[in-house]
Amino acid sequence: MARMIIAGISETNRDQIARLLASSGYSVYRCCGSGSSLRRALSESEDSILIYLGLIPDCRPEELVWDYGDRVQILWIAKPAVLENCETPEIFRLTLPTSGQTVVGALEMLNQLHRRQMPRRLGADKELVEQAKEILMKQLHLTEPEAHHLLQKQAMDHSMKMTAYAARIVKDQK
């Protein structure tokens, strides 16, 4: 199951959503009150569902889609005026006010979608991808999410699976 991350400025709102998730059988991986703590949590997690509450001044959900791609599904809960400027189709949006039942239903749908989209790399394949990301990070001075995104993009551009492209990078490095 994807790791549930709750982000929002208001500690009260984060706690309210965390209680709702707990009562629905979900465990919360992390609650974040700033963009920097949110980015750390997303970087530490291979797959996440982010419940993004309102606005965080130093981190917009659209940026997270670009930085973390298919590693995160985003549920943005905010007032209509905040959500109306979002044109990113990858972000699922709920307008306030909303019910707890609606939030849980949206999370169940996102969790199913995430399970279908998230590639499952195990053992040697996972290690190969990590090695390739390390190489890209050192050579190009990238962050881990940037290296992951570049690896994905290059694999798609070459019509290859990510693990096959990672193997090419590792082989070329030796």
C-alpha positions as CSV (number, residue, x, y, z in Angstrom):
1,M,0.0,0.0,0.0
2,A,1.2,3.5,-0.8
3,R,2.4,5.6,2.1
4,M,-0.1,8.3,3.2
5,I,1.3,11.7,3.6
6,I,-0.7,14.7,4.9
7,A,0.5,18.2,4.1
8,G,-1.0,21.5,5.2
9,I,-0.2,24.6,7.2
10,S,-2.9,24.0,9.8
11,E,-1.9,21.4,12.4
12,T,-5.5,21.1,13.4
13,N,-6.6,20.3,9.8
14,R,-3.7,17.7,9.5
15,D,-4.7,16.1,12.7
16,Q,-8.4,16.0,11.7
17,I,-7.5,14.2,8.4
18,A,-5.1,11.8,10.2
19,R,-7.9,10.8,12.6
20,L,-10.3,10.3,9.7
21,L,-7.7,8.1,8.0
22,A,-7.0,6.1,11.1
23,S,-10.7,5.5,11.7
24,S,-10.9,4.2,8.1
25,G,-8.1,1.7,8.5
26,Y,-5.3,3.8,6.9
27,S,-2.0,4.5,8.6
28,V,-0.3,7.9,8.1
29,Y,3.3,7.8,7.1
30,R,4.0,11.5,7.8
31,C,2.3,14.9,8.5
32,C,4.1,17.9,7.0
33,G,3.6,21.6,7.7
34,S,6.1,23.0,5.2
35,G,7.2,22.4,1.7
36,S,10.7,21.3,2.7
37,S,9.4,18.7,5.1
38,L,6.9,17.5,2.5
39,R,9.7,17.1,-0.1
40,R,11.8,15.2,2.3
41,A,8.9,12.8,3.1
42,L,8.2,12.3,-0.7
43,S,11.9,11.7,-1.4
44,E,12.1,9.1,1.3
45,S,9.1,7.2,0.0
46,E,9.0,5.3,-3.3
47,D,5.3,5.5,-3.5
48,S,2.9,7.9,-1.8
49,I,-0.5,9.3,-1.7
50,L,-0.4,12.9,-0.7
51,I,-3.4,14.6,0.9
52,Y,-2.6,18.3,0.3
53,L,-4.7,20.7,2.4
54,G,-5.2,24.3,1.2
55,L,-2.0,26.0,0.2
56,I,1.6,25.7,1.4
57,P,3.5,28.9,0.3
58,D,6.8,27.2,-0.6
59,C,5.4,24.1,-2.4
60,R,2.6,23.9,-5.0
61,P,1.0,20.6,-5.9
62,E,1.8,21.2,-9.6
63,E,5.5,21.3,-8.8
64,L,5.2,18.0,-7.0
65,V,3.7,16.3,-10.1
66,W,6.7,17.5,-12.1
67,D,9.3,16.5,-9.5
68,Y,7.9,13.1,-8.4
69,G,5.8,12.0,-11.3
70,D,4.1,8.6,-11.0
71,R,5.6,8.0,-7.5
72,V,2.9,10.1,-5.9
73,Q,-0.9,10.5,-6.3
74,I,-2.2,13.8,-5.1
75,L,-5.5,14.6,-3.5
76,W,-5.8,18.4,-3.1
77,I,-8.5,19.6,-0.8
78,A,-9.1,23.3,-0.8
79,K,-11.7,26.1,-1.4
80,P,-12.9,26.4,-5.0
81,A,-11.0,29.7,-5.5
82,V,-7.7,28.0,-4.7
83,L,-8.4,25.0,-6.9
84,E,-9.7,26.9,-9.9
85,N,-6.2,27.8,-11.1
86,C,-5.0,24.2,-11.1
87,E,-4.8,22.9,-14.7
88,T,-2.8,19.8,-13.9
89,P,-5.0,16.7,-14.7
90,E,-2.8,14.4,-12.6
91,I,-4.1,16.1,-9.4
92,F,-7.4,14.9,-8.0
93,R,-9.3,17.8,-6.4
94,L,-12.0,18.0,-3.7
95,T,-13.6,21.3,-2.9
96,L,-14.3,22.5,0.6
97,P,-16.6,21.9,2.3
98,T,-16.5,18.1,1.8
99,S,-17.5,15.1,3.9
100,G,-15.2,12.6,5.5
101,Q,-16.9,9.9,3.5
102,T,-16.0,11.7,0.3
103,V,-12.4,12.1,1.3
104,V,-12.1,8.3,2.2
105,G,-13.8,7.4,-1.1
106,A,-11.3,9.5,-3.1
107,L,-8.4,8.0,-1.2
108,E,-9.6,4.5,-1.9
109,M,-9.9,5.3,-5.6
110,L,-6.4,6.9,-5.6
111,N,-4.9,4.0,-3.8
112,Q,-6.3,1.6,-6.5
113,L,-5.0,3.8,-9.3
114,H,-1.6,4.1,-7.6
115,R,-1.3,0.3,-7.3
116,R,-2.0,-0.1,-11.0
117,Q,0.5,2.6,-12.0
118,M,3.4,2.0,-9.6
119,P,6.0,-0.3,-11.1
120,R,7.1,-3.0,-8.7
121,R,10.8,-3.4,-8.9
122,L,12.3,-6.0,-6.6
123,G,15.8,-7.2,-5.7
124,A,18.3,-6.8,-8.5
125,D,16.1,-4.6,-10.6
126,K,15.6,-2.2,-7.8
127,E,19.3,-2.1,-7.0
128,L,20.0,-1.4,-10.7
129,V,17.7,1.5,-10.8
130,E,19.2,2.9,-7.6
131,Q,22.7,2.6,-9.0
132,A,21.7,4.4,-12.2
133,K,20.1,7.2,-10.2
134,E,23.3,7.5,-8.1
135,I,25.3,7.8,-11.3
136,L,23.0,10.5,-12.7
137,M,23.0,12.4,-9.4
138,K,26.8,12.5,-9.3
139,Q,27.4,13.2,-13.0
140,L,24.7,15.8,-13.5
141,H,24.5,17.1,-9.9
142,L,20.8,16.2,-9.6
143,T,18.6,15.5,-6.7
144,E,17.2,12.0,-6.3
145,P,13.7,13.0,-7.6
146,E,15.3,14.8,-10.6
147,A,17.5,11.7,-11.4
148,H,14.4,9.5,-11.1
149,H,12.4,11.7,-13.5
150,L,15.3,11.9,-16.0
151,L,15.7,8.1,-15.9
152,Q,12.0,7.6,-16.5
153,K,12.0,10.2,-19.4
154,Q,15.1,8.7,-21.0
155,A,13.8,5.2,-20.8
156,M,10.5,6.3,-22.4
157,D,12.4,8.3,-25.1
158,H,14.3,5.2,-26.0
159,S,11.2,2.9,-25.8
160,M,12.8,0.9,-23.1
161,K,11.8,-0.3,-19.6
162,M,13.3,1.7,-16.8
163,T,15.3,-1.2,-15.5
164,A,16.7,-1.9,-19.0
165,Y,17.8,1.7,-19.4
166,A,19.2,1.7,-15.9
167,A,21.3,-1.3,-16.8
168,R,22.6,0.6,-19.9
169,I,23.7,3.5,-17.7
170,V,25.4,1.2,-15.1
171,K,27.1,-0.8,-17.9
172,D,28.4,2.4,-19.6
173,Q,29.8,3.6,-16.3
174,K,32.0,0.6,-15.9
